[in-house]
């Protein structure tokens, strides 16, 4: 794997060359369902989910609510907090509408019912933040469930870094994202 350094962040070159645009009508929101762990959380996100407002809890299906009340909204794996999943499948905060799985946290936030958005790791997906040499290392996870997003991104010419621009800005700041874009625009990645 080839990587570049943008400031104090290492970035997988593959991520810089990728195109991506979610196509919920094709994937049906599988990222909220597939996988063994929920979303990686910051400590602040974990704390917010531990004290989720009733307005948010009313938005999740009854079976999820029962599971959440019995097992909690956060699980710890190897010392790190993750959103709780129901039997290692869907996120406890998932909600299905018209056959598509959505994040109830995101909907509640957009509707003004809670003061925090879905976890930043979800907004960055399919980018994952790992550690390498003590630095953040951004990797692109290419899941089969996102095949239609890669196709749509390619057809629409939407770069992955543009697709997750806002989340990258929240995590690293606008100056860092501008440096990333400048590197991509002036290098011979393609």
N, CA and C atoms as an extended XYZ file, in Angstrom:
570
Properties=species:S:1:pos:R:3:atomname:S:1:resname:S:1:resid:I:1 pbc="F F F"
N         0.829       -1.190        0.000 N   UNK     1
C         0.000        0.000        0.000 CA  UNK     1
C         0.870        1.248        0.000 C   UNK     1
N         0.551        2.177       -0.835 N   UNK     2
C         1.304        3.415       -0.940 CA  UNK     2
C         0.580        4.492       -0.152 C   UNK     2
N         1.355        5.301        0.568 N   UNK     3
C         0.709        6.350        1.348 CA  UNK     3
C         1.443        7.660        1.174 C   UNK     3
N         0.720        8.741        1.487 N   UNK     4
C         1.280       10.085        1.448 CA  UNK     4
C         1.000       10.742        2.792 C   UNK     4
N         1.785       11.760        3.093 N   UNK     5
C         1.594       12.513        4.327 CA  UNK     5
C         1.044       13.883        3.982 C   UNK     5
N        -0.088       14.191        4.551 N   UNK     6
C        -0.682       15.520        4.429 CA  UNK     6
C        -0.690       16.083        5.837 C   UNK     6
N         0.229       17.001        6.117 N   UNK     7
C         0.393       17.468        7.492 CA  UNK     7
C         0.792       16.302        8.368 C   UNK     7
N         0.099       16.127        9.481 N   UNK     8
C         0.368       15.034       10.416 CA  UNK     8
C        -0.562       13.844       10.200 C   UNK     8
N        -1.124       13.731        9.010 N   UNK     9
C        -2.055       12.641        8.714 CA  UNK     9
C        -1.525       11.851        7.521 C   UNK     9
N        -1.500       10.538        7.665 N   UNK    10
C        -1.101        9.655        6.581 CA  UNK    10
C        -2.349        9.258        5.811 C   UNK    10
N        -2.239        9.236        4.492 N   UNK    11
C        -3.400        8.955        3.652 CA  UNK    11
C        -3.018        7.894        2.618 C   UNK    11
N        -3.831        6.865        2.521 N   UNK    12
C        -3.639        5.821        1.520 CA  UNK    12
C        -3.906        6.429        0.142 C   UNK    12
N        -2.967        6.260       -0.783 N   UNK    13
C        -3.119        6.836       -2.126 CA  UNK    13
C        -4.393        6.346       -2.819 C   UNK    13
N        -4.769        5.106       -2.552 N   UNK    14
C        -5.969        4.544       -3.174 CA  UNK    14
C        -7.193        5.400       -2.852 C   UNK    14
N        -7.249        5.913       -1.658 N   UNK    15
C        -8.347        6.777       -1.221 CA  UNK    15
C        -8.389        8.057       -2.057 C   UNK    15
N        -7.223        8.558       -2.411 N   UNK    16
C        -7.144        9.811       -3.160 CA  UNK    16
C        -7.568        9.656       -4.613 C   UNK    16
N        -7.556        8.423       -5.105 N   UNK    17
C        -7.915        8.159       -6.499 CA  UNK    17
C        -9.360        7.680       -6.658 C   UNK    17
N       -10.019        7.418       -5.553 N   UNK    18
C       -11.343        6.781       -5.585 CA  UNK    18
C       -12.468        7.761       -5.896 C   UNK    18
N       -13.497        7.210       -6.515 N   UNK    19
C       -14.747        7.927       -6.754 CA  UNK    19
C       -15.831        7.234       -5.942 C   UNK    19
N       -16.794        8.024       -5.414 N   UNK    20
C       -17.777        7.433       -4.509 CA  UNK    20
C       -18.982        8.357       -4.381 C   UNK    20
N       -20.174        7.778       -4.402 N   UNK    21
C       -21.408        8.511       -4.142 CA  UNK    21
C       -22.475        7.497       -3.736 C   UNK    21
N       -22.885        7.545       -2.481 N   UNK    22
C       -23.857        6.562       -1.978 CA  UNK    22
C       -25.091        6.518       -2.871 C   UNK    22
N       -25.581        5.314       -3.068 N   UNK    23
C       -26.782        5.081       -3.847 CA  UNK    23
C       -27.704        4.223       -2.969 C   UNK    23
N       -28.411        4.887       -2.067 N   UNK    24
C       -29.236        4.176       -1.079 CA  UNK    24
C       -30.311        3.300       -1.708 C   UNK    24
N       -30.765        3.658       -2.875 N   UNK    25
C       -31.788        2.826       -3.516 CA  UNK    25
C       -31.215        1.500       -3.985 C   UNK    25
N       -29.898        1.459       -4.196 N   UNK    26
C       -29.236        0.205       -4.589 CA  UNK    26
C       -28.773       -0.592       -3.381 C   UNK    26
N       -28.085        0.063       -2.440 N   UNK    27
C       -27.482       -0.674       -1.314 CA  UNK    27
C       -28.447       -0.857       -0.153 C   UNK    27
N       -29.495       -0.053       -0.097 N   UNK    28
C       -30.529       -0.137        0.947 CA  UNK    28
C       -30.008        0.186        2.351 C   UNK    28
N       -28.869        0.890        2.440 N   UNK    29
C       -28.330        1.278        3.750 CA  UNK    29
C       -27.638        0.149        4.483 C   UNK    29
N       -27.010       -0.742        3.748 N   UNK    30
C       -26.368       -1.913        4.357 CA  UNK    30
C       -25.268       -1.558        5.342 C   UNK    30
N       -24.660       -0.381        5.206 N   UNK    31
C       -23.576       -0.020        6.124 CA  UNK    31
C       -24.080        0.100        7.563 C   UNK    31
N       -25.378        0.294        7.760 N   UNK    32
C       -25.960        0.340        9.105 CA  UNK    32
C       -26.324       -1.053        9.613 C   UNK    32
N       -26.160       -2.046        8.742 N   UNK    33
C       -26.606       -3.403        9.071 CA  UNK    33
C       -25.468       -4.414        9.086 C   UNK    33
N       -24.576       -4.322        8.112 N   UNK    34
C       -23.534       -5.335        7.976 CA  UNK    34
C       -22.322       -5.008        8.840 C   UNK    34
N       -21.652       -6.056        9.300 N   UNK    35
C       -20.468       -5.895       10.124 CA  UNK    35
C       -20.693       -6.453       11.506 C   UNK    35
N       -19.614       -6.702       12.195 N   UNK    36
C       -19.717       -7.294       13.532 CA  UNK    36
C       -19.765       -6.255       14.631 C   UNK    36
N       -19.193       -5.083       14.359 N   UNK    37
C       -19.183       -4.009       15.343 CA  UNK    37
C       -19.983       -2.833       14.814 C   UNK    37
N       -20.434       -2.007       15.737 N   UNK    38
C       -21.103       -0.785       15.333 CA  UNK    38
C       -20.094        0.266       14.926 C   UNK    38
N       -20.512        1.499       14.917 N   UNK    39
C       -19.655        2.609       14.515 CA  UNK    39
C       -18.636        2.926       15.597 C   UNK    39
N       -17.364        3.104       15.216 N   UNK    40
C       -16.385        3.587       16.189 CA  UNK    40
C       -16.816        4.965       16.687 C   UNK    40
N       -16.705        5.185       17.990 N   UNK    41
C       -17.170        6.428       18.600 CA  UNK    41
C       -16.040        7.157       19.304 C   UNK    41
N       -16.143        8.467       19.338 N   UNK    42
C       -15.279        9.247       20.224 CA  UNK    42
C       -15.877        9.118       21.626 C   UNK    42
N       -15.128        9.521       22.620 N   UNK    43
C       -15.661        9.468       23.988 CA  UNK    43
C       -16.883       10.377       24.132 C   UNK    43
N       -16.838       11.537       23.491 N   UNK    44
C       -17.974       12.464       23.559 CA  UNK    44
C       -19.211       11.870       22.885 C   UNK    44
N       -19.019       11.199       21.741 N   UNK    45
C       -20.149       10.555       21.057 CA  UNK    45
C       -20.722        9.436       21.912 C   UNK    45
N       -19.848        8.657       22.528 N   UNK    46
C       -20.313        7.562       23.394 CA  UNK    46
C       -21.138        8.116       24.551 C   UNK    46
N       -20.656        9.181       25.143 N   UNK    47
C       -21.382        9.809       26.260 CA  UNK    47
C       -22.752       10.310       25.801 C   UNK    47
N       -22.814       10.924       24.627 N   UNK    48
C       -24.090       11.424       24.101 CA  UNK    48
C       -25.058       10.271       23.867 C   UNK    48
N       -24.573        9.165       23.321 N   UNK    49
C       -25.453        8.025       23.044 CA  UNK    49
C       -25.899        7.327       24.322 C   UNK    49
N       -25.070        7.368       25.354 N   UNK    50
C       -25.467        6.784       26.644 CA  UNK    50
C       -26.633        7.547       27.260 C   UNK    50
N       -26.765        8.810       26.878 N   UNK    51
C       -27.837        9.666       27.399 CA  UNK    51
C       -28.693       10.193       26.249 C   UNK    51
N       -29.026        9.314       25.325 N   UNK    52
C       -29.805        9.704       24.147 CA  UNK    52
C       -31.159       10.271       24.563 C   UNK    52
N       -31.559       11.373       23.934 N   UNK    53
C       -32.851       11.975       24.286 CA  UNK    53
C       -34.027       11.087       23.867 C   UNK    53
N       -35.105       11.218       24.586 N   UNK    54
C       -36.306       10.420       24.308 CA  UNK    54
C       -36.823       10.636       22.892 C   UNK    54
N       -36.668       11.865       22.372 N   UNK    55
C       -37.115       12.142       21.012 CA  UNK    55
C       -36.399       11.245       20.005 C   UNK    55
N       -35.131       10.980       20.241 N   UNK    56
C       -34.368       10.073       19.387 CA  UNK    56
C       -34.823        8.635       19.609 C   UNK    56
N       -34.963        8.233       20.849 N   UNK    57
C       -35.345        6.858       21.149 CA  UNK    57
C       -36.706        6.500       20.566 C   UNK    57
N       -37.600        7.491       20.486 N   UNK    58
C       -38.926        7.240       19.901 CA  UNK    58
C       -38.858        6.951       18.405 C   UNK    58
N       -37.733        7.281       17.774 N   UNK    59
C       -37.604        7.100       16.329 CA  UNK    59
C       -37.110        5.708       15.934 C   UNK    59
N       -36.638        4.931       16.893 N   UNK    60
C       -36.116        3.612       16.545 CA  UNK    60
C       -37.197        2.549       16.766 C   UNK    60
N       -37.128        1.470       16.005 N   UNK    61
C       -38.145        0.423       16.121 CA  UNK    61
C       -38.185       -0.182       17.530 C   UNK    61
N       -39.334       -0.705       17.887 N   UNK    62
C       -39.549       -1.263       19.232 CA  UNK    62
C       -38.533       -2.345       19.581 C   UNK    62
N       -38.216       -3.236       18.618 N   UNK    63
C       -37.256       -4.313       18.929 CA  UNK    63
C       -35.877       -3.729       19.232 C   UNK    63
N       -35.482       -2.665       18.524 N   UNK    64
C       -34.206       -2.007       18.791 CA  UNK    64
C       -34.225       -1.337       20.162 C   UNK    64
N       -35.338       -0.691       20.468 N   UNK    65
C       -35.471       -0.009       21.755 CA  UNK    65
C       -35.391       -0.996       22.915 C   UNK    65
N       -36.041       -2.131       22.786 N   UNK    66
C       -35.970       -3.160       23.834 CA  UNK    66
C       -34.538       -3.648       24.009 C   UNK    66
N       -33.857       -3.868       22.889 N   UNK    67
C       -32.471       -4.339       22.943 CA  UNK    67
C       -31.572       -3.277       23.588 C   UNK    67
N       -31.764       -2.032       23.193 N   UNK    68
C       -30.995       -0.923       23.750 CA  UNK    68
C       -31.218       -0.808       25.258 C   UNK    68
N       -32.451       -0.913       25.692 N   UNK    69
C       -32.745       -0.780       27.128 CA  UNK    69
C       -32.149       -1.938       27.925 C   UNK    69
N       -32.031       -3.082       27.299 N   UNK    70
C       -31.473       -4.255       27.984 CA  UNK    70
C       -29.936       -4.260       27.965 C   UNK    70
N       -29.338       -3.857       26.837 N   UNK    71
C       -27.892       -3.985       26.665 CA  UNK    71
C       -27.135       -2.663       26.609 C   UNK    71
N       -27.849       -1.560       26.526 N   UNK    72
C       -27.188       -0.261       26.432 CA  UNK    72
C       -26.966        0.150       24.987 C   UNK    72
N       -26.556        1.384       24.795 N   UNK    73
C       -26.388        1.934       23.455 CA  UNK    73
C       -24.943        1.914       22.974 C   UNK    73
N       -24.023        1.599       23.867 N   UNK    74
C       -22.597        1.609       23.552 CA  UNK    74
C       -21.975        0.301       24.017 C   UNK    74
N       -21.072       -0.237       23.206 N   UNK    75
C       -20.309       -1.413       23.610 CA  UNK    75
C       -18.822       -1.081       23.526 C   UNK    75
N       -18.037       -1.739       24.323 N   UNK    76
C       -16.594       -1.514       24.351 CA  UNK    76
C       -15.908       -2.737       23.755 C   UNK    76
N       -15.016       -2.487       22.802 N   UNK    77
C       -14.237       -3.557       22.184 CA  UNK    77
C       -12.784       -3.112       22.160 C   UNK    77
N       -11.924       -3.910       22.726 N   UNK    78
C       -10.496       -3.600       22.833 CA  UNK    78
C       -10.266       -2.188       23.363 C   UNK    78
N       -11.062       -1.826       24.355 N   UNK    79
C       -10.900       -0.546       25.029 CA  UNK    79
C       -11.493        0.656       24.319 C   UNK    79
N       -12.116        0.445       23.156 N   UNK    80
C       -12.694        1.552       22.401 CA  UNK    80
C       -14.217        1.442       22.357 C   UNK    80
N       -14.920        2.584       22.427 N   UNK    81
C       -16.386        2.547       22.360 CA  UNK    81
C       -16.894        2.443       20.922 C   UNK    81
N       -17.983        1.686       20.766 N   UNK    82
C       -18.675        1.516       19.482 CA  UNK    82
C       -20.165        1.616       19.745 C   UNK    82
N       -20.924        2.025       18.741 N   UNK    83
C       -22.382        1.988       18.890 CA  UNK    83
C       -22.803        0.522       19.011 C   UNK    83
N       -23.807        0.275       19.808 N   UNK    84
C       -24.290       -1.091       20.057 CA  UNK    84
C       -24.930       -1.654       18.796 C   UNK    84
N       -24.666       -2.919       18.548 N   UNK    85
C       -25.338       -3.615       17.454 CA  UNK    85
C       -26.239       -4.692       18.045 C   UNK    85
N       -27.249       -5.058       17.283 N   UNK    86
C       -28.163       -6.115       17.710 CA  UNK    86
C       -27.618       -7.428       17.185 C   UNK    86
N       -27.117       -8.223       18.090 N   UNK    87
C       -26.547       -9.538       17.778 CA  UNK    87
C       -25.539       -9.457       16.635 C   UNK    87
N       -24.626       -8.485       16.766 N   UNK    88
C       -23.543       -8.294       15.789 CA  UNK    88
C       -24.042       -8.040       14.368 C   UNK    88
N       -25.165       -7.397       14.238 N   UNK    89
C       -25.711       -7.060       12.913 CA  UNK    89
C       -26.005       -5.562       12.871 C   UNK    89
N       -27.291       -5.196       12.806 N   UNK    90
C       -27.639       -3.793       12.600 CA  UNK    90
C       -27.374       -2.947       13.848 C   UNK    90
N       -27.060       -1.696       13.584 N   UNK    91
C       -26.870       -0.724       14.651 CA  UNK    91
C       -28.205       -0.553       15.383 C   UNK    91
N       -28.126       -0.427       16.678 N   UNK    92
C       -29.343       -0.290       17.480 CA  UNK    92
C       -30.093        1.008       17.121 C   UNK    92
N       -29.398        1.963       16.524 N   UNK    93
C       -30.028        3.221       16.137 CA  UNK    93
C       -30.508        3.223       14.690 C   UNK    93
N       -30.557        2.053       14.070 N   UNK    94
C       -31.029        1.985       12.683 CA  UNK    94
C       -32.556        1.952       12.647 C   UNK    94
N       -33.074        2.451       11.546 N   UNK    95
C       -34.516        2.501       11.347 CA  UNK    95
C       -34.785        2.280        9.860 C   UNK    95
N       -35.760        1.440        9.546 N   UNK    96
C       -36.049        1.114        8.148 CA  UNK    96
C       -37.275        1.897        7.682 C   UNK    96
N       -37.099        2.572        6.551 N   UNK    97
C       -38.195        3.315        5.910 CA  UNK    97
C       -38.216        2.943        4.445 C   UNK    97
N       -39.340        2.466        3.973 N   UNK    98
C       -39.501        2.089        2.563 CA  UNK    98
C       -38.412        1.125        2.091 C   UNK    98
N       -38.045        0.198        2.976 N   UNK    99
C       -37.060       -0.829        2.632 CA  UNK    99
C       -35.617       -0.389        2.688 C   UNK    99
N       -35.369        0.860        3.109 N   UNK   100
C       -34.004        1.383        3.208 CA  UNK   100
C       -33.696        1.648        4.680 C   UNK   100
N       -32.525        1.199        5.116 N   UNK   101
C       -32.108        1.412        6.495 CA  UNK   101
C       -31.447        2.775        6.619 C   UNK   101
N       -31.936        3.559        7.548 N   UNK   102
C       -31.418        4.890        7.826 CA  UNK   102
C       -30.907        4.962        9.253 C   UNK   102
N       -30.160        6.007        9.546 N   UNK   103
C       -29.678        6.261       10.900 CA  UNK   103
C       -30.676        7.180       11.606 C   UNK   103
N       -31.262        6.690       12.679 N   UNK   104
C       -32.230        7.495       13.425 CA  UNK   104
C       -31.559        8.717       14.060 C   UNK   104
N       -30.284        8.591       14.409 N   UNK   105
C       -29.565        9.731       14.988 CA  UNK   105
C       -29.496       10.866       13.970 C   UNK   105
N       -29.124       10.523       12.751 N   UNK   106
C       -29.007       11.526       11.690 CA  UNK   106
C       -30.361       12.193       11.421 C   UNK   106
N       -31.419       11.403       11.367 N   UNK   107
C       -32.755       11.950       11.116 CA  UNK   107
C       -33.180       12.870       12.259 C   UNK   107
N       -32.954       12.427       13.505 N   UNK   108
C       -33.323       13.236       14.672 CA  UNK   108
C       -32.546       14.556       14.683 C   UNK   108
N       -31.267       14.499       14.332 N   UNK   109
C       -30.444       15.711       14.287 CA  UNK   109
C       -30.959       16.668       13.216 C   UNK   109
N       -31.217       16.165       12.025 N   UNK   110
C       -31.701       17.019       10.934 CA  UNK   110
C       -33.068       17.616       11.233 C   UNK   110
N       -33.885       16.862       12.008 N   UNK   111
C       -35.218       17.347       12.371 CA  UNK   111
C       -35.191       18.225       13.620 C   UNK   111
N       -33.996       18.470       14.183 N   UNK   112
C       -33.870       19.313       15.365 CA  UNK   112
C       -34.310       18.641       16.653 C   UNK   112
N       -34.382       17.321       16.666 N   UNK   113
C       -34.843       16.596       17.842 CA  UNK   113
C       -33.711       16.191       18.785 C   UNK   113
N       -32.470       16.274       18.302 N   UNK   114
C       -31.335       16.024       19.185 CA  UNK   114
C       -30.189       16.919       18.731 C   UNK   114
N       -29.292       17.238       19.650 N   UNK   115
C       -28.252       18.229       19.354 CA  UNK   115
C       -26.924       17.630       18.896 C   UNK   115
N       -26.920       16.358       18.534 N   UNK   116
C       -25.707       15.747       17.988 CA  UNK   116
C       -26.072       14.900       16.782 C   UNK   116
N       -25.141       14.853       15.825 N   UNK   117
C       -25.346       14.120       14.579 CA  UNK   117
C       -24.843       12.690       14.736 C   UNK   117
N       -25.031       11.892       13.690 N   UNK   118
C       -24.542       10.513       13.727 CA  UNK   118
C       -23.026       10.535       13.903 C   UNK   118
N       -22.446        9.446       14.376 N   UNK   119
C       -21.008        9.429       14.634 CA  UNK   119
C       -20.192        9.871       13.421 C   UNK   119
N       -19.098       10.567       13.701 N   UNK   120
C       -18.228       11.051       12.640 CA  UNK   120
C       -17.685        9.892       11.809 C   UNK   120
N       -17.440        8.748       12.439 N   UNK   121
C       -16.936        7.592       11.676 CA  UNK   121
C       -17.943        7.151       10.617 C   UNK   121
N       -19.225        7.319       10.881 N   UNK   122
C       -20.260        6.994        9.891 CA  UNK   122
C       -20.244        8.013        8.753 C   UNK   122
N       -20.019        9.270        9.097 N   UNK   123
C       -19.990       10.317        8.072 CA  UNK   123
C       -18.734       10.208        7.201 C   UNK   123
N       -17.666        9.637        7.744 N   UNK   124
C       -16.433        9.432        6.988 CA  UNK   124
C       -16.470        8.162        6.139 C   UNK   124
N       -17.352        7.228        6.469 N   UNK   125
C       -17.389        5.935        5.786 CA  UNK   125
C       -17.538        6.127        4.281 C   UNK   125
N       -16.772        5.423        3.455 N   UNK   126
C       -15.977        4.217        3.689 CA  UNK   126
C       -14.514        4.466        4.066 C   UNK   126
N       -14.201        5.681        4.496 N   UNK   127
C       -12.857        5.945        5.018 CA  UNK   127
C       -12.836        5.553        6.484 C   UNK   127
N       -11.777        4.887        6.880 N   UNK   128
C       -11.576        4.530        8.283 CA  UNK   128
C       -10.277        5.171        8.765 C   UNK   128
N       -10.289        5.631       10.008 N   UNK   129
C        -9.111        6.228       10.619 CA  UNK   129
C        -8.422        5.156       11.455 C   UNK   129
N        -7.211        4.849       11.075 N   UNK   130
C        -6.388        3.891       11.821 CA  UNK   130
C        -5.171        4.646       12.349 C   UNK   130
N        -4.293        3.959       13.016 N   UNK   131
C        -3.047        4.559       13.501 CA  UNK   131
C        -1.865        3.870       12.845 C   UNK   131
N        -0.866        4.659       12.468 N   UNK   132
C         0.374        4.131       11.898 CA  UNK   132
C         1.474        5.107       12.313 C   UNK   132
N         2.528        4.592       12.926 N   UNK   133
C         3.635        5.417       13.418 CA  UNK   133
C         3.129        6.486       14.376 C   UNK   133
N         2.043        6.209       15.106 N   UNK   134
C         1.480        7.164       16.053 CA  UNK   134
C         0.635        8.255       15.418 C   UNK   134
N         0.454        8.209       14.104 N   UNK   135
C        -0.327        9.223       13.392 CA  UNK   135
C        -1.643        8.632       12.894 C   UNK   135
N        -2.626        9.494       12.669 N   UNK   136
C        -3.843        9.040       12.000 CA  UNK   136
C        -3.471        8.566       10.603 C   UNK   136
N        -4.062        7.466       10.200 N   UNK   137
C        -3.813        6.884        8.883 CA  UNK   137
C        -5.167        6.608        8.257 C   UNK   137
N        -5.490        7.326        7.188 N   UNK   138
C        -6.786        7.190        6.529 CA  UNK   138
C        -6.709        6.100        5.470 C   UNK   138
N        -7.594        5.108        5.602 N   UNK   139
C        -7.646        4.015        4.638 CA  UNK   139
C        -9.043        3.947        4.029 C   UNK   139
N        -9.096        3.441        2.831 N   UNK   140
C       -10.341        3.302        2.095 CA  UNK   140
C       -10.752        1.841        2.151 C   UNK   140
N       -11.855        1.577        2.825 N   UNK   141
C       -12.389        0.214        2.908 CA  UNK   141
C       -13.356        0.008        1.751 C   UNK   141
N       -12.999       -0.873        0.844 N   UNK   142
C       -13.840       -1.134       -0.323 CA  UNK   142
C       -14.706       -2.362       -0.063 C   UNK   142
N       -15.905       -2.134        0.410 N   UNK   143
C       -16.844       -3.210        0.722 CA  UNK   143
C       -17.705       -3.541       -0.496 C   UNK   143
N       -18.081       -4.796       -0.593 N   UNK   144
C       -18.974       -5.231       -1.678 CA  UNK   144
C       -20.297       -4.468       -1.629 C   UNK   144
N       -20.770       -4.144       -0.423 N   UNK   145
C       -22.046       -3.453       -0.290 CA  UNK   145
C       -22.014       -2.057       -0.917 C   UNK   145
N       -20.818       -1.524       -1.163 N   UNK   146
C       -20.676       -0.178       -1.726 CA  UNK   146
C       -20.348       -0.190       -3.217 C   UNK   146
N       -20.509       -1.319       -3.846 N   UNK   147
C       -20.210       -1.424       -5.276 CA  UNK   147
C       -20.987       -0.374       -6.075 C   UNK   147
N       -22.270       -0.219       -5.761 N   UNK   148
C       -23.089        0.752       -6.503 CA  UNK   148
C       -22.631        2.185       -6.231 C   UNK   148
N       -22.098        2.463       -5.043 N   UNK   149
C       -21.596        3.801       -4.718 CA  UNK   149
C       -20.327        4.106       -5.505 C   UNK   149
N       -19.479        3.096       -5.681 N   UNK   150
C       -18.272        3.292       -6.486 CA  UNK   150
C       -18.652        3.541       -7.948 C   UNK   150
N       -19.641        2.781       -8.421 N   UNK   151
C       -20.091        2.949       -9.807 CA  UNK   151
C       -20.707        4.341      -10.001 C   UNK   151
N       -21.607        4.728       -9.091 N   UNK   152
C       -22.257        6.034       -9.191 CA  UNK   152
C       -21.236        7.163       -9.087 C   UNK   152
N       -20.290        7.035       -8.177 N   UNK   153
C       -19.246        8.049       -8.035 CA  UNK   153
C       -18.434        8.199       -9.306 C   UNK   153
N       -18.109        7.059       -9.926 N   UNK   154
C       -17.352        7.091      -11.180 CA  UNK   154
C       -18.143        7.736      -12.300 C   UNK   154
N       -19.410        7.389      -12.398 N   UNK   155
C       -20.249        7.950      -13.457 CA  UNK   155
C       -20.464        9.451      -13.270 C   UNK   155
N       -20.629        9.866      -12.010 N   UNK   156
C       -20.863       11.280      -11.697 CA  UNK   156
C       -19.560       12.062      -11.514 C   UNK   156
N       -18.432       11.349      -11.506 N   UNK   157
C       -17.092       11.932      -11.299 CA  UNK   157
C       -16.997       12.647       -9.953 C   UNK   157
N       -17.538       12.002       -8.908 N   UNK   158
C       -17.459       12.547       -7.551 CA  UNK   158
C       -16.339       11.818       -6.817 C   UNK   158
N       -15.291       12.554       -6.508 N   UNK   159
C       -14.173       11.966       -5.779 CA  UNK   159
C       -14.609       11.633       -4.352 C   UNK   159
N       -14.066       10.546       -3.832 N   UNK   160
C       -14.375       10.141       -2.462 CA  UNK   160
C       -14.066       11.260       -1.480 C   UNK   160
N       -12.943       11.938       -1.668 N   UNK   161
C       -12.604       12.999       -0.715 CA  UNK   161
C       -13.586       14.172       -0.786 C   UNK   161
N       -14.222       14.369       -1.931 N   UNK   162
C       -15.266       15.387       -2.023 CA  UNK   162
C       -16.558       14.886       -1.377 C   UNK   162
N       -16.813       13.610       -1.524 N   UNK   163
C       -18.036       13.033       -0.955 CA  UNK   163
C       -18.040       13.146        0.571 C   UNK   163
N       -16.885       12.985        1.210 N   UNK   164
C       -16.797       13.044        2.677 CA  UNK   164
C       -16.127       14.333        3.151 C   UNK   164
N       -16.123       15.341        2.297 N   UNK   165
C       -15.432       16.602        2.561 CA  UNK   165
C       -15.797       17.191        3.923 C   UNK   165
N       -17.080       17.311        4.208 N   UNK   166
C       -17.532       17.928        5.471 CA  UNK   166
C       -17.026       17.153        6.679 C   UNK   166
N       -17.073       15.830        6.612 N   UNK   167
C       -16.601       15.007        7.732 CA  UNK   167
C       -15.093       15.156        7.920 C   UNK   167
N       -14.354       15.199        6.813 N   UNK   168
C       -12.902       15.415        6.906 CA  UNK   168
C       -12.610       16.780        7.523 C   UNK   168
N       -13.391       17.771        7.156 N   UNK   169
C       -13.226       19.120        7.689 CA  UNK   169
C       -13.493       19.155        9.193 C   UNK   169
N       -14.517       18.440        9.638 N   UNK   170
C       -14.812       18.369       11.068 CA  UNK   170
C       -13.658       17.704       11.816 C   UNK   170
N       -13.121       16.655       11.241 N   UNK   171
C       -12.051       15.891       11.905 CA  UNK   171
C       -10.714       16.630       11.898 C   UNK   171
N       -10.348       17.242       10.758 N   UNK   172
C        -8.998       17.782       10.607 CA  UNK   172
C        -8.922       19.285       10.356 C   UNK   172
N       -10.032       19.919       10.097 N   UNK   173
C       -10.029       21.359        9.866 CA  UNK   173
C        -9.997       21.706        8.383 C   UNK   173
N       -10.447       22.907        8.069 N   UNK   174
C       -10.561       23.326        6.667 CA  UNK   174
C        -9.198       23.508        6.005 C   UNK   174
N        -8.187       23.977        6.745 N   UNK   175
C        -6.857       24.141        6.151 CA  UNK   175
C        -6.297       22.793        5.709 C   UNK   175
N        -6.469       21.777        6.543 N   UNK   176
C        -5.963       20.448        6.202 CA  UNK   176
C        -6.674       19.913        4.958 C   UNK   176
N        -7.982       20.072        4.880 N   UNK   177
C        -8.731       19.566        3.728 CA  UNK   177
C        -8.305       20.307        2.457 C   UNK   177
N        -8.068       21.606        2.563 N   UNK   178
C        -7.577       22.355        1.397 CA  UNK   178
C        -6.215       21.822        0.952 C   UNK   178
N        -5.355       21.490        1.906 N   UNK   179
C        -4.037       20.915        1.569 CA  UNK   179
C        -4.206       19.566        0.881 C   UNK   179
N        -5.137       18.777        1.363 N   UNK   180
C        -5.418       17.480        0.747 CA  UNK   180
C        -5.891       17.667       -0.695 C   UNK   180
N        -6.841       18.562       -0.892 N   UNK   181
C        -7.370       18.820       -2.238 CA  UNK   181
C        -6.278       19.354       -3.159 C   UNK   181
N        -5.440       20.241       -2.657 N   UNK   182
C        -4.357       20.794       -3.457 CA  UNK   182
C        -3.396       19.683       -3.880 C   UNK   182
N        -3.080       18.786       -2.955 N   UNK   183
C        -2.203       17.670       -3.294 CA  UNK   183
C        -2.813       16.826       -4.410 C   UNK   183
N        -4.098       16.487       -4.265 N   UNK   184
C        -4.775       15.657       -5.269 CA  UNK   184
C        -4.822       16.376       -6.616 C   UNK   184
N        -5.143       17.656       -6.593 N   UNK   185
C        -5.290       18.415       -7.848 CA  UNK   185
C        -3.964       18.649       -8.570 C   UNK   185
N        -2.853       18.679       -7.823 N   UNK   186
C        -1.558       18.998       -8.456 CA  UNK   186
C        -0.657       17.782       -8.630 C   UNK   186
N        -1.054       16.633       -8.124 N   UNK   187
C        -0.205       15.450       -8.267 CA  UNK   187
C        -0.653       14.645       -9.479 C   UNK   187
N         0.149       13.693       -9.833 N   UNK   188
C        -0.189       12.835      -10.980 CA  UNK   188
C        -0.737       11.499      -10.501 C   UNK   188
N        -1.801       11.556       -9.707 N   UNK   189
C        -2.402       10.334       -9.158 CA  UNK   189
C        -3.141        9.545      -10.215 C   UNK   189
N        -3.684       10.198      -11.211 N   UNK   190
C        -4.522        9.512      -12.193 CA  UNK   190
C        -3.739        9.121      -13.424 C   UNK   190
